[in-house]
Amino acid sequence: MYVQAMVRECDFSNRKYDVPVMGAMAVSRGASGRYCPVMFVGPEILAENNCTPLTEEEAYAKIKLNGDGYADF
C-alpha cells in the first residue's frame, strides 16, 4: 500500500529533492507481521500513475482491520 509521507528521494526515479516533498512510502508486510516502508515514492510518480496514497490513519485502520500484523512507520 502507499502511505502519504514527506520524502527526500524517489526510489522509482532515483530523484533526490533539495527539501522534503509530499510523496509516499510503499509499505509492505514482512514475514514477522511488521508493516514497514520498503521504498519511497516522489510526487511525480504518484501523479503519472494517478495514485492517491492513504493517510497514516487510513493505513493504520486497514492494517488493524486485516488483523495480520502491526504498523511500524
SULVENGI-V845128 format. One record per backbone hydrogen bond with DSSP energy under -0.5 kcal/mol. CO is the residue of the C=O (numbers start at 1). NH is the residue of the N-H. E is the energy in kcal/mol with one decimal. If there is no record, write none. Layout:
# SULVENGI-V845128
[[CO & NH & E] [CO & NH & E]]
This chain:
# SULVENGI-V845128
[[1 & 27 & -3.3] [2 & 54 & -3.0] [3 & 25 & -2.9] [5 & 7 & -0.5] [5 & 23 & -3.3] [7 & 21 & -2.5] [8 & 17 & -2.8] [9 & 11 & -0.5] [10 & 14 & -1.5] [10 & 15 & -0.7] [15 & 10 & -2.7] [21 & 7 & -3.2] [21 & 23 & -0.7] [23 & 5 & -1.5] [24 & 41 & -3.2] [25 & 3 & -2.5] [25 & 27 & -0.8] [26 & 38 & -3.3] [26 & 39 & -1.1] [28 & 30 & -0.5] [28 & 36 & -2.2] [30 & 33 & -1.8] [33 & 70 & -2.2] [34 & 30 & -2.5] [34 & 36 & -0.6] [35 & 72 & -2.5] [36 & 28 & -2.3] [39 & 26 & -3.1] [40 & 11 & -2.6] [40 & 12 & -0.6] [41 & 24 & -2.1] [42 & 46 & -1.8] [43 & 47 & -2.4] [44 & 48 & -2.4] [45 & 49 & -1.7] [46 & 51 & -2.7] [47 & 50 & -1.4] [51 & 53 & -0.6] [54 & 4 & -3.2] [55 & 59 & -2.4] [56 & 60 & -2.8] [57 & 61 & -2.2] [58 & 62 & -2.2] [59 & 63 & -2.5] [60 & 64 & -2.5] [61 & 65 & -2.5] [62 & 66 & -2.2] [63 & 67 & -1.7] [63 & 68 & -0.6] [70 & 35 & -3.3]]
